[in-house]
Each structure stands twice: as structure tokens, then as C-alpha cells.
Amino acid sequence: MNNLFRQLTDTAKQIAETRSTNNKISIGAKYFKTIATDDDLHLAAQFLSEGAFSSISGKRTSVGSRTYSTCAAKFCEVDYEKVFKPCKRALGSSSETIEKLMHNLEPARKKRIEKQLTLSEVEKIYQALYRLSSRADKQEILREAWTKMSPVEIKYFIRIMTQGSLRIGFETRSVISALAEAFEKEVQDVRYAHMITGSTGRTAVLCRNNTLDEATFKLFHPISFMLASPIESRTVDSLEGYVAEEKFDGMRAQTHVSGQKVELYSRDLNDITQSFPEIVQFFVSRNLPNLVLDGEICVYKDEEILPFQLLQKRMGRKKPTQKVMEEYPVLFIAYDVLYHSDQPIFECSLTKRRNLLVQLSNKHSLPITNQFNVRDQEHIEELFERALAHGNEGLMLKKKKSSYEYGQRRKSWLKVKKPGGTLDTVIMYAHAGSGKRGGYYSDFTLGISVKEDERYEEEFIPIGKAYGGYTDEEMKRLNERIKELTVERYGPTLGLIPKIMVEIEFDDVQVNNRTKANYTLRLPRFKAIRWDLDPKDTDTLKDVERMYQEKIDRERLKQDKNPSFHLKAKQ
Amino acid sequence: MNITKAGYHGIMLPDLNIGFDYSGTGTQHTFISHAHSDHMPRNRKSSVYCTENTYKLMQRRGFSGEATILDFGNPLETDLARITLFPAGHILGSAMVFVESVDGSVLYTGDYRTPASPASEGFKIPEQVDHLITEATFSLPIYKWAPHEELSQQVRNFATKTLEDGYTPIFLAYNLGKAQEVMHMLAPLGHLVQIHGAGYKMCDVYEEAGIDLGNYETYDRKTCEGKILVTTSSALNNGFASNVSKKRIAYCSGWAAREAARAQLTVHELIPLSDHLDFFELIRLCEELNPKMVHITHTPNANVVQHYLDQRNINSRFLDMEAEEDDQ
């Protein structure tokens, strides 16, 4: 028997209405067990955790929020600007708005007859959306599909279609656990298969058919990166378990090599090979065995590792010109090896992987990070200061006994960093939140002062947008104050009298010519709401420019002595 | 007819010397629609007109001024107008104020609900109204309430299921109106209810009015486990029943119709039980009354109501007043 889409959306609804994670997982597991065929199981797992198409397929339905929202407004016979948008603003969610209007409005109810669509019928609708490119064609598919669905089905249909979260508190990690529970497998085995296949749908089928061991790592299929947790103070319980490496101010990348074929993948697992032809050339020339390396792409010139700001000139370029390549030459510095001799070696300890990396470096002249055994706290301080002197971000502390925990951010890798800087800014705009923060103004555009800057006529210009970093209490207080300061309304955005001061912290300053300030901040976040400050205390654009310049101009320790990495490991 | 805003929450008919939910001293006759704090006189010593139940409830909430009791349907005659109170169905004592004068008639709704809350005196409306001054708290078509009996069943089911599972059920409900309505719904279960002190002191007024609140007592931290608890979300954040680890929480409010409420309040159950009318009831009421002018208050979305009224050829305007976030 075919499984119905309705059963999936009922399950999603039930999961949303359940608080405890374990109970959510049990509900998911129970549902997976009811599914009769492999194809349906594949779709169910994929719909619940990835979307209409598997994440790695790169396929998308490409239906924008305006396309489906205007289509829904028309379907429900309400004015998009006058009715739909205020509703969406109140709920902070288009899909929830559509669910409610489909349920509440007579004209919408009359058009719908629930047809009990199967999972594969819904998949066909997504395929059709993928094939058609014009908005009108896509809207016609949507209209036709909605005539056959209940409001709850429509809500989840949209969330799956947009490849976003279902917002039911049941993310991939829970889906993996539910599959393990349903088919009586070890969670770690399921997670491994998922990492290898990159697909929850495929993983689900392997689980059910007791063929998880078929999931094997393949070259040129990137795996999720192991991530580091920030370390609060520079103290670790027992230092002897860790080694230290300098943390580069570059771009994390995974390199796959097989003979003449070399591919580079970014942290979000996109293929970035074309942007860095000299790295490809470098690996091709090294005559390497089949290999997967984890490491960092940096701009390296005159024995100096140059700041991330310069690497940006190379990122996102399909084909860099000779001039750009000469001006910003890049290097891939490896710090881990994940695959060697046609075997994945994630399960080996860091020490073992490192030994192999050193051997490879010696034999093939690969640049690899310098690694230090740390003696004591004082030694860490010394290494940290030297890393900063090199122009690097700080230190990585890595547990010697740890395996390569792909896709996880745990305590086996710790990063020791110095915040890029802080600025006192003023809130210029407030934006309505969505999801959990629906119904509140939770995102804020922050301004810096250009009052005495002859280049600008304004008093303040935006420097960045930040959300989070405040407590619920503070958010309520902010929202009360915002009400009093609102002078303009642009849809979900409020223009405010610049009064509320926020101290923000960020990782870095970058040039961005598409912004008014010509600079953007990397990872801006609230440090404190400064009710004690006055808008005249706002930092200026000149302050931002000074920070940027200091970063660029900073003396960088050459790599000739005590280098951060070496081409050929001393052993 | 001259209708103006007066102060933060009040409305005035200056030509008739009448104020509605108005805290100042600029009118001779001030009518208080009900005992929620955003409608009560800010000046506790004001002299006002209201129903007897509203007066009793206001006294329990600290009002020490004078009030002239006016019964539903029993008009007050002034030199300029005749004023009659109609039951508003919002909470106990809640009244709509109907003013008839040579310039025409005005109905000020205060907060209201139709069909009425069973824990109120019901809902009744004059046959013909020239000017309708209406609140529009839930003035978007995303808000459509389920039938009362369904919500009532949801309240009882939540309590029963939670107790059966060995947990203590907690209802988050505003301490005047919603709390007593929830207790009225729970009464058939016969299970002991403990209500937060701020709500407890209102309960005898409901009982004197003949509304069955079942078996209840005031909240006691030491004995609350295993009882059905009724409180507000702010009290819950300040240690209410914090000694009970096995508990489940239901949020009873019109705002519970929003998915985001689940995460914002970290509750187990959302019960969209409102003491205001929904969008569709509002539009239908305007259609039935077909007044010369609808004056819309208490909403950030007056434009949406106006858009629907325009389509029905009913004149309307927005009387810009702050909407309270609390569903009171």
C-alpha cells in the first residue's frame, strides 16, 4: 500500500506538539515503521529532514516566498498587500499564514477537496516545479496541488518545497535517531551511513534493509567537516592530552585527490575547485596516492600569510585572471588526512592521522601545519601570541586521541580566538522575527555615526545586522522601547528614532562595496544592550576604517623562523 | 457625532460630556466597560458608572473611587443623552455602552465577545446603531476561533490526560476572566483546582453571580502537586510551582493560535481560547448592524478591517489606540 502524504504531515504535527526530544524520536520511529516500500521510506525521511530533494542532489524547486505567497493570496481570494502581508507579519511565517487562510476562508475551502495524495505523487509535484522555470507555470502547479490538500498538508508541503526547516523541533540528528530506533540499529552506525551517503532517504533504506555497511566513503563525495568549539578561558583540564596548531585566517577546505583529478570543497560542501587552479596544479604535480585532506586555503606571499580580506578577492570567482592570481597567490595548508590507501581513516586517532600526514608531507612536499605538544599554560600563551604575530586568528587545541568527528562540534577540537573587536552602535531598524521569534522584532540593523563625516549627509548609516545574544526579558524590553521609537513602517521592518545603543562584538571587518559604509562585519552579535549610553556615544565610520587598516597594516611575523606550517616536515 | 480619543486608552464624546474607559476629569459622565487594567480608571479615585460586577471586581483590584451602579438595560438619562449598558460577553460585568442623543446613537463596545463567554452575563446588542466604536484585537483573517464546546473539551482533556499520566496540569490564563472561564470549564471534572492568589480574590464575585467554578482553593506551594493549577505566565516565571518537577503547561489565549507561542512560552499545549471575538465575527457583526460609521480601536491592523468593510460599503475610520499585547 502506498503511504499518504497526510500521514507524514500528521506525524510532523504530532512531533511539533510534543515537547520531549525522546518522545519526538519515538513518534518518528513509529511512523517510519509503518512505511511499506523503500521508495516511500526514502521520500519520507528526505521530506522530514532535507526537503523536496536530497541536499546533495543540488536540485531545488526554486519557488520563492513571493511566488507561493501571491499564489496563495489569489487562491484564498484575499488582497496580497492589504491582507496577506499583515497576516504574515503577525505570525512571522508565510506557510503558517497560508495554512490558516486556507482553513478559515470560505473561497479557499470551496476549492479544496482532499485527495489523499501519496508521497510519490507529492514528489512528482516537486519534480514538476523543478522542471518549470516561469513563475506563472510554477503557480499553476501550486494551485492545482493545493486543491487536493488539507491546510496542514499545504503548510508542510511549502516548508518541504523550500528545503527549509519544518519547524517541528525534529532536525537531522533526531531523524537519524528515529531511524536507528525504528530499525533497531546503533545510532552511530546510522550517522556514519548518513555522513557517507549525505542523504537521509538513502540512509533510511539502508537501515531497513540491514545494509548499512554498503555505505562506504567515496572519493569526490565531500563529507561534513569536523568543527571546533570555542574555549571560554584559555584553560583546559589536562593539557597533555592535546596538541596545538595555529588557526589560520583563511578558508576551510577539503581536497580530494586521485591521480590527475583534484577537487576542492568548501565547508558547506560546495565544489570550489575552479576558483583555485594553482592549488589543483600543485596537487596534480605532486604525484600523490588517492587522498582526502582537510585544511585551509590562505593567501601566501613573501613568506607571509595574508589576511582573509585579501583571500576574498579569490573567493566566488569562477575563473581568476592571471593578474589576480599573481597578486593573491593561494596555498592549501593541510592539517588532517581523512582517506588514504583507498581506506577512510576517520576512526584512527589524531596522532595516527598526523603521523601519516607528516610522512606524506615529507615524501611529496605538502604544506602542513606545524603541531606543538603543549607543556603548560604558559606555553599556550606563548604559542597564542606567536600565532597572532603571524597574522593568524589564534590557536586550535586538538585532542590527540580523538577520531575525526565529521559534522560534529564537540570538545575534541577547541579554538582559542581573540574577538575581532567591539563597536558601540545604535539601532536604526527593527525587523520582525520568524519561527521561534515570530511576533517579536528580533533582528536589528545597527548604525554607526557619520555625523561629522563630509562624505555623508546622514547622521547614521548601517554597519550590520545582528540578532540573538539577548535574553527573552531583554527582547521584551527592547520591543517595548521599539514601539515608542517607531517612526516608519516598511512591511515587516520598522524605522526607529536612533536611541537604543547596542555594544556589538564581531570577528572581523571586511570591505564590501555594495554597502553604504563600504564595510561589513563578520558575525556581528549583541554583546550588551547599553541602556546607559546615549546616541552621541556611537562609534564612527572612521573607527571602523581604522580597525580595518590596522588589521591590514599589522606587521606580520615572517614564516622563516618558527613557522605556522612547513612544506616538508622535520622529523 | 464628535468622537475623540482621550488619554492613553479613553474615548470621549465631548458634545455629550461622556467618556468611555477614560481616566481624566474632562467629562461629566464616565463609563467603565470592564475591570481589566487597561480599561479601569487610572485615577483610582475617579467617579464613574459601571455594572455592579465590574465595580466589585475593580474594588478587588485596588479601585477605591466611587462608582454609580448601572444595571444592564436600565437607562441613565442625562440632559443630553440616554445611556444604556448592554452585556459584552467578555468577562463578568463587562458592558457595552449605548448612547442615544439627538445627534444619533453610539455603541462603544469596550472589549467584547460573541458568542459570549459562559462565565459572563451573555451578549446582547441594540437593534440599530449609527456609530459603532469597536475594538479589533484579533482583526486578521488568520484568527478564527473553534466552537466553544470544542475548546472546553480540549481544556478538560488536557487536565484529565495530564493527571492520568501522573503529572500536574497548569493552565496559563489571565487572572481575571480567562482564569474563571477555565475553572468553569473544569468544574464538571470535580478535581480540586488551585488558583494563584491574584485570581483567587476575584472568584467569589463570579460565584455570587451564579457561575459554577467547581471545587477550588487558593494556590499553596506545599500542596499544589497533583491539583489542577491556574496561574499567569509571569507568575510561572517567578517560581510558581517550581517545586513540582512533573508538570505540563497549557496556554489559554487567543494568541495561542500562533505557532510561535509554543516556543516563546515553552508550553505543552496551546488552547486558543480568547475573550475577544474573532475577525469573522467582527465583520459579520458590522454587517448586521450596518452602522453609518465604524470606528476601529485597539489594533495594529485597522487597515485590514477597513479593507473588508470597504468591500461591504460600510464606512470606517481608525481611532488610533494602542493595542495591549495581553489577551485580557
Chai-1 contact restraints between the chains, C-beta under 6 A:
chainA,res_idxA,chainB,res_idxB,connection_type,confidence,min_distance_angstrom,max_distance_angstrom,comment,restraint_id
A,R19,B,H268,contact,1.0,0.0,6.0,A-B,restraint_1
A,K82,B,H307,contact,1.0,0.0,6.0,A-B,restraint_2
A,V83,B,V304,contact,1.0,0.0,6.0,A-B,restraint_3
A,P86,B,N301,contact,1.0,0.0,6.0,A-B,restraint_4
A,P86,B,V304,contact,1.0,0.0,6.0,A-B,restraint_5
A,C87,B,L140,contact,1.0,0.0,6.0,A-B,restraint_6
A,C87,B,I142,contact,1.0,0.0,6.0,A-B,restraint_7
A,A90,B,L140,contact,1.0,0.0,6.0,A-B,restraint_8
A,L91,B,R258,contact,1.0,0.0,6.0,A-B,restraint_9
A,G92,B,A260,contact,1.0,0.0,6.0,A-B,restraint_10
A,E96,B,E259,contact,1.0,0.0,6.0,A-B,restraint_11
A,K100,B,I142,contact,1.0,0.0,6.0,A-B,restraint_12
A,N104,B,P141,contact,1.0,0.0,6.0,A-B,restraint_13
A,N104,B,K144,contact,1.0,0.0,6.0,A-B,restraint_14
A,K436,B,A263,contact,1.0,0.0,6.0,A-B,restraint_15
A,G438,B,A260,contact,1.0,0.0,6.0,A-B,restraint_16
A,G439,B,A260,contact,1.0,0.0,6.0,A-B,restraint_17
